[in-house]
Amino acid sequence: MGTCGIAAGAREVMAAILDELSRRSLAGITVTQTGCAGLCEYEPLVDVIKPGQAKVTYHHVDAEKARQIVVKHLVNDQPVGEWAITR
């Protein structure tokens, strides 16, 4: 988490992701922090990387969007296109 991400709410986003994963007892998912990606105006950013699929980067993520990303993308394999920078 870079400073701009933290200022934009990245800590709350990460907490929401970890909480949602725990609530759903999802295992085998790695959650990591990164440094600055140089996209300050899009923070908080969340990357979802699934084996055999292209990375999806979500922008302007808040705690509610983070929970929906877990459900829609990780659980149901349906990326949320309107929040994505890349697909």
C-alpha beads as a LAMMPS data file, in Angstrom:
LAMMPS data file: protein, C-alpha beads

87 atoms
86 bonds

1 atom types
1 bond types

-500.0 500.0 xlo xhi
-500.0 500.0 ylo yhi
-500.0 500.0 zlo zhi

Masses

1 110.0

Atoms # bond

1 1 1 0.000 0.000 0.000
2 1 1 1.480 3.251 -1.101
3 1 1 0.696 6.473 0.716
4 1 1 -1.833 7.568 -1.901
5 1 1 -3.646 4.234 -1.631
6 1 1 -3.768 4.432 2.150
7 1 1 -5.116 7.988 1.960
8 1 1 -7.813 6.794 -0.461
9 1 1 -8.931 3.941 1.839
10 1 1 -6.782 0.940 0.905
11 1 1 -6.549 -0.296 4.502
12 1 1 -10.343 -0.526 4.751
13 1 1 -10.483 -2.267 1.368
14 1 1 -7.939 -4.878 2.421
15 1 1 -9.763 -5.441 5.717
16 1 1 -13.047 -5.958 3.836
17 1 1 -11.444 -8.468 1.449
18 1 1 -9.884 -10.447 4.289
19 1 1 -13.138 -10.381 6.248
20 1 1 -15.196 -11.561 3.270
21 1 1 -12.748 -14.380 2.536
22 1 1 -12.922 -15.442 6.184
23 1 1 -16.728 -15.223 6.367
24 1 1 -16.997 -17.473 3.315
25 1 1 -14.250 -19.835 4.545
26 1 1 -12.391 -19.436 1.246
27 1 1 -8.973 -21.058 1.292
28 1 1 -6.088 -21.073 -1.157
29 1 1 -6.361 -17.365 -1.945
30 1 1 -3.317 -15.189 -1.409
31 1 1 -3.842 -11.533 -0.497
32 1 1 -0.810 -9.270 -0.647
33 1 1 0.024 -5.590 -0.482
34 1 1 2.035 -3.762 -3.101
35 1 1 3.723 -0.417 -3.281
36 1 1 2.830 2.477 -5.515
37 1 1 1.622 1.516 -8.997
38 1 1 1.819 5.095 -10.271
39 1 1 -1.954 5.314 -10.714
40 1 1 -2.740 7.557 -7.752
41 1 1 -5.921 8.963 -9.294
42 1 1 -7.392 5.430 -9.449
43 1 1 -6.632 4.334 -5.877
44 1 1 -7.528 2.148 -4.121
45 1 1 -6.615 -0.483 -6.691
46 1 1 -7.246 -4.215 -6.389
47 1 1 -5.708 -6.788 -8.731
48 1 1 -7.342 -10.181 -9.162
49 1 1 -5.039 -12.779 -10.664
50 1 1 -6.532 -16.203 -11.322
51 1 1 -4.522 -19.044 -12.892
52 1 1 -5.006 -19.235 -16.639
53 1 1 -6.802 -15.882 -16.825
54 1 1 -5.728 -12.311 -17.517
55 1 1 -5.139 -10.066 -14.511
56 1 1 -8.024 -7.717 -13.740
57 1 1 -7.253 -4.407 -12.023
58 1 1 -10.151 -2.728 -10.251
59 1 1 -10.079 1.015 -9.524
60 1 1 -11.692 3.293 -6.937
61 1 1 -12.478 0.270 -4.771
62 1 1 -14.187 0.831 -1.437
63 1 1 -15.094 -1.752 1.216
64 1 1 -18.467 -2.594 -0.377
65 1 1 -16.997 -2.982 -3.859
66 1 1 -14.233 -5.146 -2.364
67 1 1 -16.793 -7.528 -0.879
68 1 1 -18.628 -7.692 -4.210
69 1 1 -15.374 -8.393 -6.057
70 1 1 -14.785 -11.374 -3.764
71 1 1 -18.278 -12.733 -4.426
72 1 1 -18.631 -11.918 -8.117
73 1 1 -15.085 -12.430 -9.380
74 1 1 -13.425 -14.863 -6.987
75 1 1 -16.417 -17.027 -6.096
76 1 1 -18.606 -16.785 -9.218
77 1 1 -15.862 -16.113 -11.794
78 1 1 -17.667 -13.025 -13.151
79 1 1 -15.348 -9.987 -13.356
80 1 1 -17.062 -6.654 -12.738
81 1 1 -16.273 -4.852 -15.990
82 1 1 -17.469 -1.382 -14.997
83 1 1 -14.932 -1.223 -12.156
84 1 1 -12.014 -2.652 -14.148
85 1 1 -9.105 -0.836 -15.727
86 1 1 -8.057 -4.055 -17.501
87 1 1 -9.799 -7.328 -18.246

Bonds

1 1 1 2
2 1 2 3
3 1 3 4
4 1 4 5
5 1 5 6
6 1 6 7
7 1 7 8
8 1 8 9
9 1 9 10
10 1 10 11
11 1 11 12
12 1 12 13
13 1 13 14
14 1 14 15
15 1 15 16
16 1 16 17
17 1 17 18
18 1 18 19
19 1 19 20
20 1 20 21
21 1 21 22
22 1 22 23
23 1 23 24
24 1 24 25
25 1 25 26
26 1 26 27
27 1 27 28
28 1 28 29
29 1 29 30
30 1 30 31
31 1 31 32
32 1 32 33
33 1 33 34
34 1 34 35
35 1 35 36
36 1 36 37
37 1 37 38
38 1 38 39
39 1 39 40
40 1 40 41
41 1 41 42
42 1 42 43
43 1 43 44
44 1 44 45
45 1 45 46
46 1 46 47
47 1 47 48
48 1 48 49
49 1 49 50
50 1 50 51
51 1 51 52
52 1 52 53
53 1 53 54
54 1 54 55
55 1 55 56
56 1 56 57
57 1 57 58
58 1 58 59
59 1 59 60
60 1 60 61
61 1 61 62
62 1 62 63
63 1 63 64
64 1 64 65
65 1 65 66
66 1 66 67
67 1 67 68
68 1 68 69
69 1 69 70
70 1 70 71
71 1 71 72
72 1 72 73
73 1 73 74
74 1 74 75
75 1 75 76
76 1 76 77
77 1 77 78
78 1 78 79
79 1 79 80
80 1 80 81
81 1 81 82
82 1 82 83
83 1 83 84
84 1 84 85
85 1 85 86
86 1 86 87
